[in-house]
Amino acid sequence: MRALAEFIMAGRLKAALVALLGNFFPLVSPAAVGLVVLRKGLAEGCLLLLWAILPLVILVNSESMNGAMVWASIFSVLVVLIGASALNQTRAWTSTLKVMLGVSVLSGLTMKLLLAADVSAMREALNEMLRQLQQQNSALVFEPSDLFVAGLLAWVIALTAIAALLLARWWQSLLYNPGGFGVEFHALRFDRLSATLLFAALMGCYLLGQEYVTWGNLLGLPLLLSGVALVHHSVAFAGLSTRWIVVFYMGLVLLLGPLSSVLIGLGFLDSVMDFRSRLAARRSS
């Protein structure tokens, strides 16, 4: 990964090549855009953005691709660009995540309003899939609405963009500030007011019904990431082997629903109770 980051930073042409061909691999194109913005600024990032979305723009009207997912990929690169710029200006992951969350929400709503046909096509595809599942399990009676699909697309945009920006920041740390990313990520923690608002909005979405669940999942992403950061901090604080992190991520993949809820709760409670300071105080006492 270090070699790829060095290749991206070796020149504009090489960065453009990675941004163009990186669409064949998860996160590579948006992460390349993020790295260039973090190191060289927004203007250079905008130039690279054009290369990153070029294959996606070509695929927009392709009959073999779902238009909504193609547009979601385009929006995710844009969110990375904005997020990297915000991180450069604020030097704070919490502020950056709130900016990225807001842009992702706007992206999902924009797709629902301006790309209604693509969103409806995706809704029909989901409904058909659920109908097939209902034949096996009659308890499944939910039919997604356009609002549900728009929230799902916004969640995909935000998740992809956040993961790509994390990767870009790690690349930057590898090249210019070894170990800096780990320290920065371990300290990720929201203030009490922000965490409370996010958690209240998340719970509100869940209470409103199934068609708002995807919007609740979207609003929970920042707290989820804060919970993941707390796990990383705790493992490092206790001096445990990195294999515990591997086990943690394996569990997250296998038990995504239940474990993500636990992590969101941890992220919220940490914002209220500041577990990191309590751990540090216990060690010093």
C-alpha positions in Angstrom: 0.0 0.0 0.0 2.9 2.3 0.7 4.2 1.8 -2.9 0.8 2.7 -4.3 0.7 5.9 -2.2 4.2 6.8 -3.3 3.1 6.2 -6.9 0.1 8.6 -6.5 2.3 11.3 -5.1 5.0 10.9 -7.7 3.2 13.2 -10.2 -0.1 14.3 -11.6 0.0 11.8 -14.5 0.6 8.9 -12.2 -2.1 10.1 -9.8 -4.5 10.4 -12.7 -3.7 6.8 -13.8 -4.5 5.4 -10.4 -7.7 7.5 -10.1 -8.8 6.2 -13.6 -7.9 2.6 -13.2 -8.7 2.5 -9.4 -12.4 2.2 -10.2 -11.8 -1.5 -10.8 -10.8 -1.9 -7.1 -12.7 -0.9 -3.9 -11.9 2.5 -2.5 -8.7 3.1 -4.5 -10.0 6.0 -6.7 -11.7 8.0 -4.0 -8.8 7.4 -1.6 -6.4 8.7 -4.3 -8.4 11.8 -4.6 -8.4 12.2 -0.8 -4.7 11.7 -0.5 -4.0 14.4 -3.2 -6.3 16.9 -1.4 -4.7 16.2 1.9 -1.2 16.7 0.6 -1.6 19.1 -2.3 -4.8 21.0 -1.7 -8.3 21.2 -3.2 -7.3 22.5 -6.6 -5.2 19.5 -7.4 -7.9 17.2 -5.9 -10.5 18.7 -8.2 -8.3 17.9 -11.3 -7.9 14.3 -10.1 -11.6 14.1 -9.4 -12.3 14.4 -13.1 -10.2 11.4 -13.8 -11.7 9.4 -11.0 -15.3 9.9 -12.2 -14.7 9.7 -15.9 -15.4 5.9 -16.2 -18.4 6.4 -13.9 -19.8 9.2 -16.1 -19.5 6.9 -19.1 -21.4 4.2 -17.3 -24.3 6.5 -16.2 -26.5 5.6 -19.3 -25.3 2.0 -19.5 -28.2 -0.5 -19.6 -26.0 -3.1 -17.9 -25.4 -1.0 -14.8 -27.9 0.3 -12.2 -27.9 4.1 -12.7 -28.5 4.8 -9.0 -25.4 2.9 -7.9 -23.3 4.6 -10.5 -24.4 8.0 -9.3 -23.8 6.9 -5.7 -20.2 6.1 -6.7 -19.8 9.5 -8.2 -21.2 11.2 -5.2 -18.9 9.2 -2.9 -15.8 10.6 -4.7 -17.3 14.1 -4.3 -17.9 13.5 -0.5 -14.2 12.4 -0.1 -13.0 15.5 -1.9 -15.1 17.7 0.5 -14.2 15.6 3.5 -10.5 15.8 2.8 -10.7 19.6 2.4 -12.6 19.9 5.6 -10.0 17.7 7.4 -7.2 20.0 6.1 -9.0 23.1 7.4 -10.3 21.8 10.8 -7.7 19.2 11.6 -10.5 17.4 13.5 -12.1 14.1 12.5 -15.3 14.9 14.3 -15.9 18.1 12.3 -15.0 16.3 9.1 -17.4 13.4 9.8 -20.2 15.8 10.4 -19.5 17.6 7.1 -19.4 14.3 5.2 -22.6 13.1 6.9 -24.4 16.3 5.9 -23.2 16.1 2.3 -24.2 12.4 2.1 -27.7 13.3 3.3 -28.0 16.0 0.7 -26.7 13.5 -1.9 -29.3 11.0 -1.1 -32.1 13.5 -1.2 -30.8 15.0 -4.4 -30.9 11.5 -6.0 -34.4 11.0 -4.8 -35.6 14.3 -6.3 -33.5 14.6 -9.5 -32.8 10.9 -10.3 -36.3 9.6 -9.4 -36.3 7.0 -12.3 -33.0 5.5 -11.2 -34.1 5.4 -7.6 -37.4 3.8 -8.6 -35.6 1.2 -10.7 -33.4 0.2 -7.7 -36.5 0.1 -5.5 -38.1 -2.4 -8.0 -35.0 -4.5 -8.0 -35.0 -4.6 -4.2 -38.7 -5.4 -4.1 -38.2 -8.3 -6.5 -35.5 -9.7 -4.3 -37.6 -9.4 -1.2 -40.5 -11.1 -3.0 -38.3 -14.1 -3.7 -37.3 -14.1 0.0 -40.9 -13.8 1.1 -41.6 -17.1 -0.7 -39.2 -18.7 1.7 -40.2 -16.7 4.7 -43.7 -15.3 4.9 -42.8 -13.1 7.9 -40.9 -10.8 5.5 -43.6 -8.3 4.3 -41.6 -5.1 4.0 -41.6 -3.3 0.6 -39.0 -0.6 0.3 -40.1 2.9 -0.7 -38.2 5.4 -2.7 -37.3 7.2 0.6 -35.9 3.9 2.0 -33.8 3.5 -1.1 -32.6 7.1 -1.0 -31.4 6.5 2.6 -29.7 3.3 1.5 -27.8 5.1 -1.2 -26.9 7.9 1.2 -25.6 5.3 3.6 -23.5 3.7 0.8 -22.1 7.1 -0.2 -21.1 8.0 3.4 -19.7 4.6 4.2 -17.6 4.5 1.1 -16.4 8.0 1.4 -15.5 7.7 5.1 -13.6 4.4 4.5 -11.8 6.0 1.5 -10.8 9.1 3.5 -9.5 6.9 6.3 -7.4 5.0 3.8 -6.1 8.3 2.3 -5.2 9.6 5.8 -3.3 6.3 6.5 -1.4 6.6 3.3 -0.5 10.2 4.1 0.7 9.0 7.5 2.8 6.2 6.0 4.6 8.7 3.7 4.9 11.8 5.8 4.0 11.1 9.4 4.6 7.5 10.5 2.4 6.5 13.4 0.4 9.8 13.2 -2.8 8.2 11.9 -3.0 5.7 14.8 -2.7 8.5 17.4 -5.2 10.6 15.5 -7.7 7.8 15.1 -7.5 6.6 18.7 -8.5 10.1 19.9 -11.7 10.2 17.8 -14.5 11.1 20.1 -17.5 13.4 19.7 -18.5 16.1 22.1 -21.6 15.4 24.3 -23.9 17.7 22.4 -23.1 16.3 18.9 -23.3 12.7 20.1 -26.6 13.3 21.8 -28.1 15.0 18.7 -26.9 12.2 16.4 -28.2 9.5 18.8 -31.5 11.2 19.2 -31.9 11.6 15.4 -30.9 7.9 14.9 -33.5 6.7 17.4 -36.1 9.0 15.9 -35.6 7.4 12.5 -35.9 3.9 14.0 -39.2 4.9 15.7 -40.7 6.4 12.6 -40.8 3.0 10.8 -38.9 0.7 8.5 -38.7 3.2 5.6 -36.5 5.5 7.8 -34.2 2.7 9.0 -31.6 3.4 6.4 -31.5 7.0 7.4 -31.0 6.0 11.0 -28.1 3.7 9.9 -26.6 6.7 8.1 -26.9 8.9 11.1 -25.3 6.2 13.3 -22.1 6.0 11.2 -20.1 8.7 13.0 -20.9 7.2 16.4 -20.1 3.7 15.0 -16.7 5.0 13.9 -16.2 6.5 17.3 -16.9 3.2 18.9 -14.4 1.5 16.6 -11.8 4.1 17.6 -12.5 3.3 21.2 -11.9 -0.4 20.6 -8.6 0.5 18.9 -7.6 2.8 21.8 -8.5 0.2 24.4 -6.4 -2.6 22.7 -3.4 -0.2 22.4 -3.9 1.1 26.0 -3.9 -2.5 27.3 -0.9 -3.4 25.2 -2.7 -6.3 23.6 -1.6 -8.0 20.4 -3.0 -6.8 17.1 -4.6 -10.1 16.6 -7.4 -8.9 18.9 -8.1 -6.2 16.3 -8.2 -8.9 13.6 -10.7 -10.9 15.7 -12.7 -7.7 16.3 -13.1 -7.0 12.6 -13.9 -10.6 11.8 -16.7 -10.4 14.4 -17.8 -7.1 12.9 -18.1 -8.7 9.4 -19.9 -11.8 10.8 -22.2 -10.0 13.3 -22.6 -6.6 11.5 -26.1 -5.8 12.7 -25.7 -6.6 16.5 -22.1 -5.5 16.8 -22.6 -2.3 15.0 -25.4 -1.4 17.4 -23.1 -2.1 20.3 -20.4 0.1 18.8 -22.9 3.0 18.2 -23.9 2.7 21.8 -20.2 2.7 22.9 -19.5 5.7 20.8 -22.4 7.6 22.4 -21.5 6.5 25.9 -17.9 7.4 25.4 -18.9 10.9 24.3 -20.9 11.3 27.5 -18.6 9.5 30.0 -15.2 9.9 28.3 -13.9 6.4 28.9 -10.4 7.3 27.6 -9.8 9.8 30.3 -11.1 7.3 32.9 -8.7 4.7 31.7 -5.8 7.2 31.8 -6.8 8.3 35.3 -6.9 4.7 36.5 -3.4 4.0 35.2 -1.9 7.1 36.8 -3.6 6.5 40.2 
